[in-house]
C-alpha cells in the first residue's frame, strides 16, 4: 500500500506519517452532542480558536444538524449560520476550515469565505452539483456513506454485508468523482459511523477499515460522543462518552484511520500522538 496523501488547498498532507484531528464546530441549535452551545457566533468563533490552540489540524463547521431524526433547513438559514463564522474564523486561525454541508450553494459560499474542504454526509447524492464545484474549485472533498437520510436513517437499518456494501459505495463514488474531473488526491472517505447503522454494523466497519480502502485514499472517521458508545459503556451520560472516544482515537489510528473527527480536541490529540509515537 502506498502513501496516503491528501491535497487540501495548496498543501499536500502525508497522512501515512501523521494523522490529523478534525475539530467539530456545530453552529446549530439542535446538535445531539453540544445542544446548541455554539449557536451564538461569538461563542462559535471563540471555540474554533480554542480548538486550533489545542492542536486541531482542521476545524469542521456545520450549520445543519445531521443527528437521527433531524429536519432539514433552508439554504438561506444554513448560509446565515455558517458564513459569518467561517469569515471571522479564517482571519483568526491558519489551519484548514471544512464546511460540513450537502448543499452546493452553501459549499460554494463557504469556499469563498475561506474554507478549503467540503465534508458532505450524502457523498454528493443530496446535491450532485457538489462534484463539479469541488472539481472547479480544487477543494478537498470528504464523501461519507449513509443509508437513508438523517430523518430516517436509524429506523431499522439493514445490510446483507455492511463492509462489502460500504466498500462498493466508496468505489462507485470514487469513479463518479473522477468523471467530474476531481483530482484523486483531493478525495477522502468516511464510513459514516452511526449514520444508518446498528451497533454491530458500526463495530464491523471499524474492525475492517482496511477492507474499505479505495486507491490509498484517506479515511475520515467520526465516533466522537456518538450514541453507540453509550451502549458499549452502559451509560447515557454525554460526559461518559469522552473516555471511549479517546480510546477509539488511539485504536483507530493503529487500524488505518487518517483523520479523526472529534469534539474534545485536547484529549484526543494526546491519544493520537501517543499512538503515533508507538507506531513509528
PyMOL commands that set and color helices and strands:
alter all, ss='L'
color gray80, all
select helices_A, chain A and resi 41-53+75-90+104-113+129-137+162-179+184-186+199-207+209-212+227-233+238-254+265-279
alter helices_A, ss='H'
color red, helices_A
select strands_A, chain A and resi 5-8+11-14+20-26+58-62+96-100+117-120+140-144+187-190+218-221+259-262
alter strands_A, ss='S'
color yellow, strands_A
deselect
rebuild
show_as cartoon
